[in-house]
Amino acid sequence: MFIAYLLFAEESFPDHWRRVRDGVHPKSDAGGTDKLPSNLPFTEKLWWMLDIGCGMRMIGWVQEPRNCIPPHPPPSRRTFLKKTFLKLIMNTVIADLSTSALALSLPFDNRLHDPTDGPETYLAAVPLVRRVPYVLAWAIGTATPIIIRHNALGLLCVGLGHSSPTLWPDIWGSWGDAYTVRRLWGYARS
């Protein structure tokens, strides 16, 4: 709907949104005509609008937020594919281990509880110190599938030559960079 709105309903096309890789700047070509997004052919304009609608982090755009996107990977395709494949394998193993830890944990073993007990009593029976690993396993099991999908999509798009490796920074920053609450919410979780 957003793309249809941009294409048909808006009075003026949003030429102020620019992708860095397009080089769409006024008077940029030799003829001196504007190469603005509103002057692109229909198919290029459609891809441009799809990029706006699907790229919420605005990576590769002039409006890309600074200081909250993890560093862009180097432009070497081979290096990106190798590192991303290793990250994909590592995160798959981590997701499997965290899921196994939850599945094999005693609080979630239904054979130990009365069938009339609700799920809220399972963790209530576990001391607080032993709940922390379960919560960490749940958080890791929730985050790693997102990372796995991001890495798989990055491998596919860069491997097929559809996009540049520099357009695929990590989905989240490093936990080492989250030494304050502002850095946690502004940088590490982007």
N, C-alpha and C positions, 0 to 999 in steps of 0.2 A: 504494500500500500504506500509505503514511503517513496519508493521508486516511481510509482505511478503519479503520486502527488508532485514529485520533482519534475517529471517529464511533461505532464499535461496541465496541472492545476496552478502551479506557481506563476505569478506574473513575470518575474524575471528569474532567469536561471542563476543558481548560486555559483557565479564565477569566482567568488572569493575562496572557495574550497579548492585547493590545488594538490595534485599528487607530485611529489618530487621527481619521480621517474618520467613523467610526461613532459617535463620542461614547458609547461603551459604558462608562459608569462607574456604579457602584452608586448607587442613589437619584437618578438623573439626570432622570427624567421627572417630570411633575407629579403623577402618582398615587403616587409614592414607591416603586414596585416596582423591583426590580433589572432593568436592561436589559443583562444579562451575555450574552456569546456563547453560553453554554449554553441561554439562554432564547429565542434567536432562532428563527424558523420554520425548517423543514428546508431550504428552498431557500437562504435567506440564510446559514444555517450551512454549507451545502455550498460556497457561493462564498467564505465566510470561510476555510474549510479549504483550498480550492484556492489562495487567496492565500497562506496559510502555506506550502503545499508548493511553490509556484512562485516565491515571492519570497524567495530565500535571503538577499538583502541587507537584508530587513526594512524596506524603504523605505515610509514612511507608517504605521509601527507605533510604539507607544510605546517598544518595545525597539530602535528603530533605532540602530545604533552611531554615536556621535558622533565627530567628528574623523577619519573614514576614508571617508565618503561625500562625493563632490564636491557643491558647493552645488546646492540645488534650483533649477530654473528658475522664473522668475516665473509667476504664475497666468494670464497673458494667453495665451489659446489661439492667437490670430492670430500673436503674436510667436513662440511656441514652434514653430508649424508652419512659419513662414518660416525661422527659424534652423535647425531640424532638417532641413528640406529642403535648405538650403544645405550643411549638414554632410554630408548623405547624398551629394550630388553631389560635393563636394570629396573625401570619402573614397573614393568610387568611382573618381575620376580617380587618386588616389594609389595605390589598389590595382592599377589597371590599369598604371600606370607601373612600380611595383615588380615586378609579374609580368613585364612586358615586359623590364625590366632583367635579370631572371634568365634569361628565355628567350633573350635575345640575347647573353648573356655567353659569352665564349670558353671558360671552363672547363666549361660545360655543353653545349657544341656537340659532339655525338657524331661529327661528321665529322672532328674533329681528333684523335681518340683511337682506339687499337686496340680492336676489339670485345671482346678478351679482358680489357681493363683493367676493373677494378672502379670503381664511382663514387667510392671513396675516393681514387683517384689524380687525379681531375679537379682538386680544390682543392689537392691537394698540389703540383701543378705551378705554382700561382700564388704569387707572393711574398706575405708576410704583410700588407704594407701594402695590397695590392690586394684581399685577402680581406675587409677590413672593409666596403667598400661592398656586397659580396655578402651578408654576414651581416646588415647593416642592411636591405637589400632583402628578405631572407627574413623578418626580424622584422616589418617593416612589412606585408609580404604576408600574414603570419599574423594580425596584430592588426586590420587594417582590415576584413576580412570580419565579425569580431565586432561592430565598431562599426557597420558598415553594417546588419547585422541588427537591432541595438538601435535604431538611428535609424528604420529602416523600420517596425518594430513600434510604436515610439512615435508615428510619424506616423499609422499606422493606428488605434491605440487612441484617441489624442487627437482625431484627425480625425473619427472616428465618434461621439465623445462618450462613449466607454466609461470613460475615466479622465481624471484631472486632469493638466495639464502638470507640476504640482509633484511628481508621482510618477515622473517620468522624468529624473532627473539623468544626467549623462554616465556612461558605463560606466567610464571611468578618469578620474582627475584630471589636472591639468596637469603636464607634465614639469618646469616651473619650480618646482613645489612639492616636488619630490623631491630636495632638497638634502642629505638624510642618508639612510642606509640604512633607518632606522626610518620616515621619511616616505615613502620609495619603497614599502616593503611595506605600510605602514599607510594611506597616503592616495592616492598617485598610481596604484596598481594596483588599488584596490578595485573 
